[in-house]
């Protein structure tokens, strides 16, 4: 079972969130204090498919943003793991399915990050 991460909005930074305690998904540990912008969904897609910046897909957006900011580098228990961009996108998709995002929403989000993610890889 995947739990929702404990985050808080950062008011002074706009639409950003900060992780209140470390979050672990399999061999990926997102450290306490990590900041991210939720699901980076273009406004038109938010409107068309009803996808929001934050919601049930929060763990997927958190882990995906963490991996992207670190160009796939992650670690847990002193082991370093490096994922390709494609693997990071696949992890995003898998987490979305596990938390109960509708299948077609997860597919659309996956292809959106496959198409647009190359511009964000390591640049957030």
N, CA, C and O atoms as CSV, one atom per row, in Angstrom:
chain,resi,resn,atom,element,x,y,z
A,1,UNK,N,N,0.841,-1.182,0.000
A,1,UNK,CA,C,0.000,0.000,0.000
A,1,UNK,C,C,0.890,1.251,0.000
A,1,UNK,O,O,1.886,1.315,0.720
A,2,UNK,N,N,0.530,2.203,-0.786
A,2,UNK,CA,C,1.267,3.455,-0.865
A,2,UNK,C,C,0.569,4.495,-0.006
A,2,UNK,O,O,-0.638,4.711,-0.116
A,3,UNK,N,N,1.348,5.131,0.846
A,3,UNK,CA,C,0.786,6.184,1.692
A,3,UNK,C,C,0.981,7.536,1.019
A,3,UNK,O,O,1.828,7.698,0.140
A,4,UNK,N,N,0.184,8.495,1.449
A,4,UNK,CA,C,0.325,9.858,0.956
A,4,UNK,C,C,1.452,10.545,1.727
A,4,UNK,O,O,1.548,10.387,2.944
A,5,UNK,N,N,2.296,11.298,1.046
A,5,UNK,CA,C,3.360,12.015,1.753
A,5,UNK,C,C,2.798,13.167,2.580
A,5,UNK,O,O,1.742,13.719,2.270
A,6,UNK,N,N,3.521,13.515,3.628
A,6,UNK,CA,C,3.150,14.617,4.509
A,6,UNK,C,C,3.810,15.885,3.964
A,6,UNK,O,O,5.016,16.081,4.115
A,7,UNK,N,N,3.011,16.737,3.334
A,7,UNK,CA,C,3.545,17.961,2.731
A,7,UNK,C,C,2.824,19.182,3.288
A,7,UNK,O,O,1.765,19.075,3.906
A,8,UNK,N,N,3.424,20.335,3.054
A,8,UNK,CA,C,2.757,21.591,3.400
A,8,UNK,C,C,2.968,22.563,2.253
A,8,UNK,O,O,4.032,22.574,1.635
A,9,UNK,N,N,1.965,23.378,1.964
A,9,UNK,CA,C,2.145,24.393,0.924
A,9,UNK,C,C,3.131,25.464,1.397
A,9,UNK,O,O,3.170,25.814,2.577
A,10,UNK,N,N,3.911,25.965,0.470
A,10,UNK,CA,C,4.831,27.061,0.771
A,10,UNK,C,C,4.203,28.317,0.182
A,10,UNK,O,O,4.297,28.551,-1.023
A,11,UNK,N,N,3.579,29.106,1.002
A,11,UNK,CA,C,2.841,30.272,0.546
A,11,UNK,C,C,3.734,31.317,-0.129
A,11,UNK,O,O,3.371,31.883,-1.160
A,12,UNK,N,N,4.878,31.561,0.450
A,12,UNK,CA,C,5.728,32.613,-0.095
A,12,UNK,C,C,6.339,32.246,-1.436
A,12,UNK,O,O,6.891,33.119,-2.106
A,13,UNK,N,N,6.264,30.995,-1.851
A,13,UNK,CA,C,6.874,30.573,-3.110
A,13,UNK,C,C,5.826,30.225,-4.171
A,13,UNK,O,O,6.169,29.669,-5.215
A,14,UNK,N,N,4.580,30.540,-3.921
A,14,UNK,CA,C,3.551,30.253,-4.919
A,14,UNK,C,C,3.043,28.833,-4.817
A,14,UNK,O,O,2.805,28.328,-3.720
A,15,UNK,N,N,2.878,28.193,-5.947
A,15,UNK,CA,C,2.305,26.850,-5.983
A,15,UNK,C,C,3.390,25.789,-5.790
A,15,UNK,O,O,3.691,25.013,-6.696
A,16,UNK,N,N,3.965,25.776,-4.592
A,16,UNK,CA,C,5.011,24.808,-4.263
A,16,UNK,C,C,4.669,24.141,-2.939
A,16,UNK,O,O,3.871,24.654,-2.154
A,17,UNK,N,N,5.286,22.989,-2.706
A,17,UNK,CA,C,5.058,22.224,-1.496
A,17,UNK,C,C,6.399,21.810,-0.905
A,17,UNK,O,O,7.402,21.702,-1.611
A,18,UNK,N,N,6.396,21.577,0.414
A,18,UNK,CA,C,7.597,21.093,1.088
A,18,UNK,C,C,7.243,19.830,1.858
A,18,UNK,O,O,6.190,19.749,2.489
A,19,UNK,N,N,8.125,18.855,1.800
A,19,UNK,CA,C,7.927,17.578,2.470
A,19,UNK,C,C,8.276,17.718,3.954
A,19,UNK,O,O,9.392,18.112,4.293
A,20,UNK,N,N,7.323,17.397,4.842
A,20,UNK,CA,C,7.518,17.535,6.281
A,20,UNK,C,C,8.355,16.421,6.894
A,20,UNK,O,O,9.018,16.633,7.910
A,21,UNK,N,N,8.333,15.246,6.293
A,21,UNK,CA,C,9.183,14.142,6.748
A,21,UNK,C,C,9.548,13.295,5.539
A,21,UNK,O,O,8.829,13.274,4.540
A,22,UNK,N,N,10.663,12.604,5.642
A,22,UNK,CA,C,11.138,11.800,4.510
A,22,UNK,C,C,10.042,10.862,4.017
A,22,UNK,O,O,9.220,10.374,4.793
A,23,UNK,N,N,10.052,10.625,2.720
A,23,UNK,CA,C,9.069,9.749,2.086
A,23,UNK,C,C,9.814,8.651,1.336
A,23,UNK,O,O,10.721,8.933,0.552
A,24,UNK,N,N,9.435,7.405,1.576
A,24,UNK,CA,C,10.113,6.277,0.942
A,24,UNK,C,C,9.143,5.532,0.042
A,24,UNK,O,O,8.044,5.160,0.451
A,25,UNK,N,N,9.573,5.327,-1.183
A,25,UNK,CA,C,8.853,4.472,-2.128
A,25,UNK,C,C,9.870,3.475,-2.671
A,25,UNK,O,O,10.781,3.852,-3.408
A,26,UNK,N,N,9.717,2.218,-2.313
A,26,UNK,CA,C,10.630,1.139,-2.696
A,26,UNK,C,C,12.069,1.540,-2.368
A,26,UNK,O,O,12.384,1.712,-1.191
A,27,UNK,N,N,12.947,1.695,-3.347
A,27,UNK,CA,C,14.342,2.041,-3.039
A,27,UNK,C,C,14.629,3.529,-3.236
A,27,UNK,O,O,15.783,3.932,-3.387
A,28,UNK,N,N,13.586,4.327,-3.234
A,28,UNK,CA,C,13.717,5.774,-3.427
A,28,UNK,C,C,13.329,6.483,-2.138
A,28,UNK,O,O,12.230,6.288,-1.619
A,29,UNK,N,N,14.236,7.306,-1.626
A,29,UNK,CA,C,13.950,8.097,-0.431
A,29,UNK,C,C,13.985,9.572,-0.791
A,29,UNK,O,O,15.010,10.093,-1.231
A,30,UNK,N,N,12.859,10.232,-0.601
A,30,UNK,CA,C,12.782,11.677,-0.814
A,30,UNK,C,C,12.981,12.308,0.564
A,30,UNK,O,O,12.201,12.043,1.479
A,31,UNK,N,N,14.013,13.137,0.725
A,31,UNK,CA,C,14.337,13.664,2.054
A,31,UNK,C,C,13.375,14.740,2.548
A,31,UNK,O,O,12.777,15.484,1.770
A,32,UNK,N,N,13.250,14.790,3.868
A,32,UNK,CA,C,12.486,15.853,4.517
A,32,UNK,C,C,13.011,17.198,4.022
A,32,UNK,O,O,14.218,17.384,3.868
A,33,UNK,N,N,12.097,18.128,3.777
A,33,UNK,CA,C,12.483,19.463,3.320
A,33,UNK,C,C,12.521,19.607,1.810
A,33,UNK,O,O,12.677,20.716,1.298
A,34,UNK,N,N,12.380,18.493,1.083
A,34,UNK,CA,C,12.381,18.567,-0.380
A,34,UNK,C,C,11.203,19.431,-0.822
A,34,UNK,O,O,10.097,19.302,-0.296
A,35,UNK,N,N,11.447,20.308,-1.790
A,35,UNK,CA,C,10.402,21.183,-2.317
A,35,UNK,C,C,10.121,20.838,-3.768
A,35,UNK,O,O,11.032,20.546,-4.542
A,36,UNK,N,N,8.844,20.877,-4.122
A,36,UNK,CA,C,8.441,20.568,-5.493
A,36,UNK,C,C,7.149,21.303,-5.816
A,36,UNK,O,O,6.520,21.891,-4.936
A,37,UNK,N,N,6.764,21.266,-7.072
A,37,UNK,CA,C,5.593,22.040,-7.507
A,37,UNK,C,C,4.346,21.207,-7.757
A,37,UNK,O,O,3.420,21.675,-8.421
A,38,UNK,N,N,4.301,19.989,-7.243
A,38,UNK,CA,C,3.144,19.137,-7.498
A,38,UNK,C,C,3.199,18.637,-8.927
A,38,UNK,O,O,4.265,18.644,-9.543
A,39,UNK,N,N,2.093,18.212,-9.452
A,39,UNK,CA,C,2.050,17.744,-10.841
A,39,UNK,C,C,2.142,18.954,-11.761
A,39,UNK,O,O,1.298,19.848,-11.713
A,40,UNK,N,N,3.156,18.973,-12.581
A,40,UNK,CA,C,3.376,20.097,-13.506
A,40,UNK,C,C,2.516,19.898,-14.751
A,40,UNK,O,O,2.996,19.501,-15.812
A,41,UNK,N,N,1.249,20.184,-14.583
A,41,UNK,CA,C,0.279,19.940,-15.650
A,41,UNK,C,C,-0.086,21.263,-16.316
A,41,UNK,O,O,-0.517,22.192,-15.632
A,42,UNK,N,N,0.078,21.372,-17.641
A,42,UNK,CA,C,-0.361,22.600,-18.319
A,42,UNK,C,C,-1.852,22.856,-18.060
A,42,UNK,O,O,-2.657,21.926,-18.017
A,43,UNK,N,N,-2.196,24.116,-17.893
A,43,UNK,CA,C,-3.558,24.502,-17.530
A,43,UNK,C,C,-4.630,23.907,-18.460
A,43,UNK,O,O,-5.706,23.530,-17.998
A,44,UNK,N,N,-4.343,23.825,-19.744
A,44,UNK,CA,C,-5.329,23.277,-20.683
A,44,UNK,C,C,-5.675,21.825,-20.359
A,44,UNK,O,O,-6.828,21.413,-20.487
A,45,UNK,N,N,-4.662,21.045,-19.936
A,45,UNK,CA,C,-4.917,19.653,-19.583
A,45,UNK,C,C,-5.640,19.540,-18.252
A,45,UNK,O,O,-6.453,18.639,-18.049
A,46,UNK,N,N,-5.334,20.473,-17.337
A,46,UNK,CA,C,-6.064,20.486,-16.072
A,46,UNK,C,C,-7.555,20.644,-16.353
A,46,UNK,O,O,-8.391,19.971,-15.749
A,47,UNK,N,N,-7.864,21.530,-17.263
A,47,UNK,CA,C,-9.259,21.788,-17.617
A,47,UNK,C,C,-9.873,20.607,-18.371
A,47,UNK,O,O,-10.966,20.156,-18.028
A,48,UNK,N,N,-9.177,20.103,-19.397
A,48,UNK,CA,C,-9.738,19.059,-20.263
A,48,UNK,C,C,-9.946,17.730,-19.557
A,48,UNK,O,O,-10.966,17.075,-19.767
A,49,UNK,N,N,-8.994,17.319,-18.721
A,49,UNK,CA,C,-9.123,15.992,-18.106
A,49,UNK,C,C,-9.373,16.054,-16.604
A,49,UNK,O,O,-9.472,15.015,-15.950
A,50,UNK,N,N,-9.475,17.256,-16.054
A,50,UNK,CA,C,-9.779,17.389,-14.634
A,50,UNK,C,C,-8.627,17.004,-13.734
A,50,UNK,O,O,-8.845,16.521,-12.623
A,51,UNK,N,N,-7.415,17.207,-14.188
A,51,UNK,CA,C,-6.223,16.837,-13.425
A,51,UNK,C,C,-5.713,18.064,-12.688
A,51,UNK,O,O,-5.523,19.114,-13.301
A,52,UNK,N,N,-5.492,17.954,-11.412
A,52,UNK,CA,C,-5.043,19.079,-10.594
A,52,UNK,C,C,-3.563,18.967,-10.256
A,52,UNK,O,O,-2.957,17.910,-10.433
A,53,UNK,N,N,-2.992,20.048,-9.775
A,53,UNK,CA,C,-1.587,20.089,-9.362
A,53,UNK,C,C,-1.326,19.151,-8.182
A,53,UNK,O,O,-0.251,18.559,-8.082
A,54,UNK,N,N,-2.317,19.017,-7.283
A,54,UNK,CA,C,-2.183,18.162,-6.106
A,54,UNK,C,C,-3.451,17.345,-5.943
A,54,UNK,O,O,-4.540,17.796,-6.297
A,55,UNK,N,N,-3.307,16.147,-5.409
A,55,UNK,CA,C,-4.459,15.274,-5.206
A,55,UNK,C,C,-3.985,13.862,-4.907
A,55,UNK,O,O,-2.896,13.666,-4.368
A,56,UNK,N,N,-4.798,12.889,-5.254
A,56,UNK,CA,C,-4.481,11.489,-4.980
A,56,UNK,C,C,-3.147,11.068,-5.620
A,56,UNK,O,O,-2.486,10.147,-5.138
A,57,UNK,N,N,-2.769,11.733,-6.682
A,57,UNK,CA,C,-1.524,11.416,-7.397
A,57,UNK,C,C,-0.288,12.049,-6.745
A,57,UNK,O,O,0.802,11.988,-7.313
A,58,UNK,N,N,-0.443,12.649,-5.569
A,58,UNK,CA,C,0.643,13.329,-4.863
A,58,UNK,C,C,1.921,12.499,-4.752
A,58,UNK,O,O,2.997,13.029,-5.026
A,59,UNK,N,N,1.854,11.194,-4.355
A,59,UNK,CA,C,3.106,10.426,-4.257
A,59,UNK,C,C,3.832,10.303,-5.599
A,59,UNK,O,O,5.061,10.350,-5.649
A,60,UNK,N,N,3.080,10.149,-6.671
A,60,UNK,CA,C,3.687,10.017,-7.997
A,60,UNK,C,C,4.398,11.303,-8.396
A,60,UNK,O,O,5.523,11.266,-8.893
A,61,UNK,N,N,3.743,12.442,-8.177
A,61,UNK,CA,C,4.347,13.734,-8.529
A,61,UNK,C,C,5.580,14.008,-7.673
A,61,UNK,O,O,6.587,14.503,-8.178
A,62,UNK,N,N,5.507,13.691,-6.389
A,62,UNK,CA,C,6.631,13.913,-5.486
A,62,UNK,C,C,7.855,13.100,-5.903
A,62,UNK,O,O,8.943,13.650,-6.073
A,63,UNK,N,N,7.673,11.803,-6.066
A,63,UNK,CA,C,8.791,10.924,-6.418
A,63,UNK,C,C,9.342,11.293,-7.794
A,63,UNK,O,O,10.557,11.336,-7.988
A,64,UNK,N,N,8.455,11.556,-8.740
A,64,UNK,CA,C,8.885,11.911,-10.094
A,64,UNK,C,C,9.685,13.216,-10.088
A,64,UNK,O,O,10.738,13.292,-10.721
A,65,UNK,N,N,9.202,14.236,-9.387
A,65,UNK,CA,C,9.931,15.510,-9.321
A,65,UNK,C,C,11.289,15.331,-8.646
A,65,UNK,O,O,12.281,15.914,-9.083
A,66,UNK,N,N,11.334,14.530,-7.589
A,66,UNK,CA,C,12.604,14.275,-6.913
A,66,UNK,C,C,13.598,13.604,-7.865
A,66,UNK,O,O,14.755,14.016,-7.948
A,67,UNK,N,N,13.151,12.585,-8.571
A,67,UNK,CA,C,14.041,11.886,-9.502
A,67,UNK,C,C,14.489,12.819,-10.623
A,67,UNK,O,O,15.661,12.818,-10.999
A,68,UNK,N,N,13.582,13.601,-11.148
A,68,UNK,CA,C,13.934,14.525,-12.239
A,68,UNK,C,C,14.941,15.577,-11.765
A,68,UNK,O,O,15.897,15.887,-12.476
A,69,UNK,N,N,14.729,16.119,-10.575
A,69,UNK,CA,C,15.654,17.135,-10.081
A,69,UNK,C,C,17.060,16.575,-9.878
A,69,UNK,O,O,18.046,17.310,-9.931
A,70,UNK,N,N,17.139,15.272,-9.649
A,70,UNK,CA,C,18.422,14.623,-9.397
A,70,UNK,C,C,18.899,13.788,-10.583
A,70,UNK,O,O,19.787,12.947,-10.438
A,71,UNK,N,N,18.309,14.020,-11.753
A,71,UNK,CA,C,18.665,13.268,-12.976
A,71,UNK,C,C,18.671,11.760,-12.743
A,71,UNK,O,O,19.544,11.054,-13.248
A,72,UNK,N,N,17.694,11.266,-11.975
A,72,UNK,CA,C,17.531,9.836,-11.760
A,72,UNK,C,C,18.311,9.262,-10.599
A,72,UNK,O,O,18.162,8.079,-10.293
A,73,UNK,N,N,19.143,10.063,-9.936
A,73,UNK,CA,C,19.913,9.558,-8.803
A,73,UNK,C,C,19.028,9.484,-7.574
A,73,UNK,O,O,18.324,10.436,-7.238
A,74,UNK,N,N,19.074,8.343,-6.911
A,74,UNK,CA,C,18.298,8.148,-5.699
A,74,UNK,C,C,19.084,7.237,-4.777
A,74,UNK,O,O,20.134,6.713,-5.149
A,75,UNK,N,N,18.580,7.059,-3.598
A,75,UNK,CA,C,19.255,6.158,-2.684
A,75,UNK,C,C,18.416,5.849,-1.474
A,75,UNK,O,O,17.505,6.597,-1.120
A,76,UNK,N,N,18.735,4.734,-0.841
A,76,UNK,CA,C,18.082,4.276,0.368
A,76,UNK,C,C,19.039,3.280,1.015
A,76,UNK,O,O,19.629,2.450,0.322
A,77,UNK,N,N,19.195,3.353,2.309
A,77,UNK,CA,C,20.099,2.444,3.024
A,77,UNK,C,C,21.522,2.503,2.465
A,77,UNK,O,O,22.171,1.470,2.295
A,78,UNK,N,N,21.998,3.709,2.184
A,78,UNK,CA,C,23.361,3.938,1.696
A,78,UNK,C,C,23.659,3.295,0.344
A,78,UNK,O,O,24.827,3.092,0.013
A,79,UNK,N,N,22.648,2.972,-0.435
A,79,UNK,CA,C,22.846,2.440,-1.774
A,79,UNK,C,C,22.396,3.492,-2.778
A,79,UNK,O,O,21.309,4.057,-2.656
A,80,UNK,N,N,23.236,3.746,-3.764
A,80,UNK,CA,C,22.880,4.709,-4.800
A,80,UNK,C,C,22.277,3.950,-5.978
A,80,UNK,O,O,22.827,2.950,-6.440
A,81,UNK,N,N,21.151,4.440,-6.445
A,81,UNK,CA,C,20.477,3.857,-7.601
A,81,UNK,C,C,20.298,4.980,-8.615
A,81,UNK,O,O,19.927,6.094,-8.248
A,82,UNK,N,N,20.556,4.696,-9.877
A,82,UNK,CA,C,20.381,5.698,-10.919
A,82,UNK,C,C,19.363,5.174,-11.926
A,82,UNK,O,O,19.515,4.081,-12.472
A,83,UNK,N,N,18.331,5.966,-12.158
A,83,UNK,CA,C,17.281,5.610,-13.106
A,83,UNK,C,C,17.420,6.468,-14.360
A,83,UNK,O,O,17.843,7.622,-14.287
A,84,UNK,N,N,17.067,5.907,-15.494
A,84,UNK,CA,C,16.994,6.696,-16.727
A,84,UNK,C,C,15.724,7.546,-16.669
A,84,UNK,O,O,14.844,7.297,-15.845
A,85,UNK,N,N,15.632,8.535,-17.533
A,85,UNK,CA,C,14.425,9.366,-17.584
A,85,UNK,C,C,13.205,8.503,-17.883
A,85,UNK,O,O,12.144,8.708,-17.293
A,86,UNK,N,N,13.342,7.557,-18.776
A,86,UNK,CA,C,12.226,6.676,-19.114
A,86,UNK,C,C,11.800,5.843,-17.897
A,86,UNK,O,O,10.606,5.650,-17.668
A,87,UNK,N,N,12.760,5.354,-17.126
A,87,UNK,CA,C,12.429,4.597,-15.922
A,87,UNK,C,C,11.721,5.486,-14.903
A,87,UNK,O,O,10.781,5.042,-14.244
A,88,UNK,N,N,12.162,6.737,-14.768
A,88,UNK,CA,C,11.507,7.678,-13.849
A,88,UNK,C,C,10.052,7.898,-14.258
A,88,UNK,O,O,9.163,7.935,-13.408
A,89,UNK,N,N,9.816,8.042,-15.556
A,89,UNK,CA,C,8.455,8.233,-16.054
A,89,UNK,C,C,7.609,6.985,-15.815
A,89,UNK,O,O,6.419,7.087,-15.519
A,90,UNK,N,N,8.213,5.828,-15.940
A,90,UNK,CA,C,7.496,4.569,-15.703
A,90,UNK,C,C,7.131,4.432,-14.221
A,90,UNK,O,O,6.038,3.975,-13.887
A,91,UNK,N,N,8.044,4.829,-13.340
A,91,UNK,CA,C,7.764,4.809,-11.899
A,91,UNK,C,C,6.582,5.733,-11.594
A,91,UNK,O,O,5.696,5.378,-10.817
A,92,UNK,N,N,6.575,6.910,-12.205
A,92,UNK,CA,C,5.464,7.857,-12.068
A,92,UNK,C,C,4.137,7.182,-12.441
A,92,UNK,O,O,3.158,7.275,-11.701
A,93,UNK,N,N,4.117,6.510,-13.583
A,93,UNK,CA,C,2.919,5.818,-14.056
A,93,UNK,C,C,2.499,4.709,-13.076
A,93,UNK,O,O,1.319,4.586,-12.747
A,94,UNK,N,N,3.456,3.913,-12.618
A,94,UNK,CA,C,3.152,2.805,-11.710
A,94,UNK,C,C,2.568,3.315,-10.393
A,94,UNK,O,O,1.604,2.750,-9.876
A,95,UNK,N,N,3.155,4.380,-9.855
A,95,UNK,CA,C,2.633,4.922,-8.599
A,95,UNK,C,C,1.222,5.457,-8.805
A,95,UNK,O,O,0.356,5.256,-7.954
A,96,UNK,N,N,0.981,6.131,-9.917
A,96,UNK,CA,C,-0.362,6.658,-10.186
A,96,UNK,C,C,-1.393,5.532,-10.206
A,96,UNK,O,O,-2.483,5.675,-9.650
A,97,UNK,N,N,-1.053,4.422,-10.840
A,97,UNK,CA,C,-1.985,3.284,-10.872
A,97,UNK,C,C,-2.197,2.717,-9.465
A,97,UNK,O,O,-3.321,2.379,-9.095
A,98,UNK,N,N,-1.122,2.614,-8.686
A,98,UNK,CA,C,-1.219,2.027,-7.344
A,98,UNK,C,C,-2.043,2.868,-6.383
A,98,UNK,O,O,-2.682,2.324,-5.482
A,99,UNK,N,N,-2.040,4.192,-6.558
A,99,UNK,CA,C,-2.814,5.046,-5.646
A,99,UNK,C,C,-4.265,5.220,-6.093
A,99,UNK,O,O,-5.059,5.838,-5.383
A,100,UNK,N,N,-4.617,4.684,-7.258
A,100,UNK,CA,C,-6.007,4.708,-7.682
A,100,UNK,C,C,-6.389,5.773,-8.691
A,100,UNK,O,O,-7.574,6.049,-8.875
A,101,UNK,N,N,-5.405,6.378,-9.351
A,101,UNK,CA,C,-5.718,7.320,-10.425
A,101,UNK,C,C,-6.377,6.540,-11.552
A,101,UNK,O,O,-5.940,5.436,-11.879
A,102,UNK,N,N,-7.423,7.098,-12.149
A,102,UNK,CA,C,-8.091,6.423,-13.263
A,102,UNK,C,C,-7.075,6.063,-14.343
A,102,UNK,O,O,-6.178,6.847,-14.655
A,103,UNK,N,N,-7.225,4.885,-14.900
A,103,UNK,CA,C,-6.240,4.355,-15.849
A,103,UNK,C,C,-5.974,5.312,-17.006
A,103,UNK,O,O,-4.818,5.530,-17.367
A,104,UNK,N,N,-7.012,5.880,-17.587
A,104,UNK,CA,C,-6.789,6.756,-18.739
A,104,UNK,C,C,-6.113,8.060,-18.329
A,104,UNK,O,O,-5.376,8.642,-19.124
A,105,UNK,N,N,-6.355,8.545,-17.069
A,105,UNK,CA,C,-5.629,9.720,-16.571
A,105,UNK,C,C,-4.150,9.397,-16.435
A,105,UNK,O,O,-3.287,10.197,-16.796
A,106,UNK,N,N,-3.871,8.206,-15.907
A,106,UNK,CA,C,-2.475,7.788,-15.718
A,106,UNK,C,C,-1.763,7.654,-17.065
A,106,UNK,O,O,-0.601,8.039,-17.192
A,107,UNK,N,N,-2.442,7.122,-18.049
A,107,UNK,CA,C,-1.845,6.982,-19.381
A,107,UNK,C,C,-1.560,8.349,-19.988
A,107,UNK,O,O,-0.472,8.579,-20.515
A,108,UNK,N,N,-2.533,9.262,-19.916
A,108,UNK,CA,C,-2.323,10.607,-20.456
A,108,UNK,C,C,-1.178,11.321,-19.746
A,108,UNK,O,O,-0.351,11.969,-20.388
A,109,UNK,N,N,-1.131,11.200,-18.421
A,109,UNK,CA,C,-0.058,11.845,-17.659
A,109,UNK,C,C,1.294,11.242,-18.020
A,109,UNK,O,O,2.285,11.964,-18.135
A,110,UNK,N,N,1.341,9.923,-18.201
A,110,UNK,CA,C,2.592,9.259,-18.571
A,110,UNK,C,C,3.107,9.787,-19.916
A,110,UNK,O,O,4.280,10.137,-20.046
A,111,UNK,N,N,2.224,9.839,-20.905
A,111,UNK,CA,C,2.672,10.317,-22.216
A,111,UNK,C,C,3.013,11.810,-22.198
A,111,UNK,O,O,3.861,12.266,-22.965
A,112,UNK,N,N,2.359,12.554,-21.333
A,112,UNK,CA,C,2.689,13.977,-21.201
A,112,UNK,C,C,4.109,14.147,-20.659
A,112,UNK,O,O,4.864,14.989,-21.146
A,113,UNK,N,N,4.476,13.339,-19.640
A,113,UNK,CA,C,5.843,13.466,-19.117
A,113,UNK,C,C,6.871,12.886,-20.087
A,113,UNK,O,O,8.018,13.334,-20.116
A,114,UNK,N,N,6.472,11.904,-20.871
A,114,UNK,CA,C,7.402,11.370,-21.879
A,114,UNK,C,C,7.685,12.443,-22.937
A,114,UNK,O,O,8.823,12.603,-23.378
A,115,UNK,N,N,6.646,13.169,-23.336
A,115,UNK,CA,C,6.818,14.200,-24.363
A,115,UNK,C,C,7.485,15.462,-23.826
A,115,UNK,O,O,8.406,15.992,-24.448
A,116,UNK,N,N,7.029,15.940,-22.682
A,116,UNK,CA,C,7.524,17.216,-22.184
A,116,UNK,C,C,8.640,17.134,-21.166
A,116,UNK,O,O,9.279,18.143,-20.867
A,117,UNK,N,N,8.884,15.951,-20.629
A,117,UNK,CA,C,9.863,15.803,-19.563
A,117,UNK,C,C,11.293,16.113,-19.942
A,117,UNK,O,O,12.095,16.490,-19.087
A,118,UNK,N,N,11.619,15.963,-21.196
A,118,UNK,CA,C,13.009,16.201,-21.597
A,118,UNK,C,C,13.444,17.636,-21.316
A,118,UNK,O,O,14.635,17.906,-21.164
A,119,UNK,N,N,12.478,18.558,-21.247
A,119,UNK,CA,C,12.796,19.953,-20.974
A,119,UNK,C,C,13.042,20.213,-19.487
A,119,UNK,O,O,13.653,21.218,-19.126
A,120,UNK,N,N,12.568,19.310,-18.627
A,120,UNK,CA,C,12.703,19.481,-17.181
A,120,UNK,C,C,13.771,18.583,-16.578
A,120,UNK,O,O,14.145,18.781,-15.422
A,121,UNK,N,N,14.261,17.630,-17.299
A,121,UNK,CA,C,15.200,16.636,-16.754
A,121,UNK,C,C,16.422,17.341,-16.143
A,121,UNK,O,O,17.274,17.869,-16.857
A,122,UNK,N,N,16.482,17.334,-14.803
A,122,UNK,CA,C,17.604,17.926,-14.099
A,122,UNK,C,C,17.601,19.441,-14.025
A,122,UNK,O,O,18.585,20.036,-13.586
A,123,UNK,N,N,16.502,20.087,-14.449
A,123,UNK,CA,C,16.475,21.545,-14.475
A,123,UNK,C,C,15.510,22.178,-13.480
A,123,UNK,O,O,15.338,23.397,-13.510
A,124,UNK,N,N,14.890,21.428,-12.623
A,124,UNK,CA,C,13.905,22.018,-11.689
A,124,UNK,C,C,14.591,22.644,-10.519
A,124,UNK,O,O,13.930,23.188,-9.633
